Amino acid sequence: MQVPFDVTVGEDGVVYMRLIGTLDRSNFDALKAEVEHAKATVKGESERRGALVPVSFDLTDFSGTYNVEAMLAMKSLEEHNRPYVLKTALFGGSAAARVAAELTLALIGQKNLQLFATKDEAQAWLNEK
């Protein structure tokens, strides 16, 4: 089974997150474990640097199919990360993935989260001062 979510820290200091495939009961335990890893990564990077970190969130390989528990897990990630994140740029994905992201962003209601069509647009926004 493929892990539906991963997180890495780039040499550029950006925390890169990526949703992959569908988020359903069959992979919820893997998603939940990776969400906990992402929380620890973001907090650790922010504390190590003594600064808020930018996050790039790739939806390119996300189908847009999810269950409620998965959406709540992703919401808990955002809530946890608020004290540690400068801003989060989401990008890519199918029409369904973009609708799912827009719904989640509406529920979260944070101005430092934005959805972009392309990685280049997302990166440009992250690089703005």
N, C-alpha and C positions, 0 to 999 in steps of 0.2 A: 504494500500500500504506500502510495506517495504521500509525504507530509504535505498538508494543505497550506502551510504557512511557513515562511522562513525569515530570518533576520540576520544581517551582517553589518559590520561597521566598515565603511570605505576609508581608503587612505585620505580622502578629502574631508573626513570628519563627519560625513553624513551617515545616519543610521538608515540602512536600506531594508525595507520590508516588502514581502511579496506574497500575495494570495494566489493559490494554484488550484485549478479544478473546481470542484463543488465542495460546499461545507454542509455536511449532513451527519446523521447519527453514526455512519460507518467510520468516519474519521474525526469525530468530535474529541475523543481522548487525545489524539495526536495534536489537534488544533489547540486544545486547552494547555497541553504541555509546552507547546511552542509559544503560546501567548505569555505564559509565565517566564519563559526564557527571554522573550522580547522585553517584558517589564524590567527584568534584572539588567538586561543589556543597556536599555535607555537610562535607567537610574544610575547604573555604574559609570557610563560614559559621561553623563552630566556631572556627577560628583567628582570623577577623575579630572575633568577639565575645569571644574568650578564655573561652568557656564551652561546655558540651555543649548540643546542640540537640535539641529534640523533633521527632519525625517522625510524620506522619499518612499512613497507607498505605491508599489506597482500592482495594478489590477489587470495587466495584459493577459495573463493566463487564467484569470478567474472567470468562471462560467456565469456568475451572477446568481447561481442557485445556492440557497442557504436555508438553514432552519433557524428557529427563534433562538435556540441556545447558542448557536454560532454567532448570531448578531449580538447577543448579550455579552459573549466573551470578547468580541472586538470592541464593544462599548466599554467594557471594564479595562481593556488595554488603554484606550484613550483617556479614560478618567484617571487611571494610575499615572499616566505619563504627563499629565498637565503641568505639574511643578518642574518637569525636567526638559520639556520640549519647547523650542523657540517657535517653530511652525512645522506643519505637515502638509506636503504636497502629494495628493493622490493623482494617478494618471492611468490612462489606457483602459483596456477592457471592452467587452462587448456592450451592446446597448443594455442588456439585462444587468451586466456588472455595474454599469454606470448608474442605472436606476437604483440598484441596491446600495451603492455608495452614496447617492444623493439622499436616499431615505435615512441612512445611518447618520450622515452629516446633519440632516434636519433634526434628528433626535438629539444629537450631541449639542448642536447650537454654539459651536466655538468659531470665532472669527479667524483663528490662526490655522484653520484647516480649509484647504481649497482643493477642488477637483479640476483637473486639466485634461485635455484631449491627448496631449503628447508628453513624452518624457522631457523633451527640450523645453516646453513651456513650464513644466513643473520645476525643472532645474533652474531656469531663469528666475522664477519667483523665489525659490529657496536662496538664491544668491543675492537677491535684493537686500539692501541694508535698511 
